[in-house]
Amino acid sequence: MSSKRSTAEQRAEVLWKRMKPQVLEALEKHSAERTDLKFDEIEGNSASVGDLVARMLIQEALREQSVASPEELKTMRQSLAEQARVIGKTPEQLRMTRIPDKRCELGTVRGPVPHEREYLYFPELKKGLFPPRSTAGHPRA
């Protein structure tokens, strides 16, 4: 078995352990002894477990992303060009503070996904940005 496959299997085991209680809860709600169980409830309970799995996979994929390239960081800085011009600076002249592990919540069609990522704050603009992925100054865990 390849090491990539074995690593994926290990990650899948961790995810299964995290989601197993929700799967069990849904199965218990669908008990054959329940005479009041409606299809809409079965569908809703099942969909919520599916949404949970999707959010967990998104979270895992975000953790595994490669480090943002210098070009991506430069593009990110350039996105502040208009605001920098207003205060008489170029994006390259802006002071940047790195805030590690700032929590954020990503909105997805499956529901919110909590995430922690380095946050790049530009004090002169009183504005910050999350880079597209981890940065070299703050590699992934």
Beta strands, then each sheet from edge to edge (+ up, - down):
strand 1: 97-106
strand 2: 113-122
strand 3: 127-129
sheet 1: 1+ 2- 3+
end
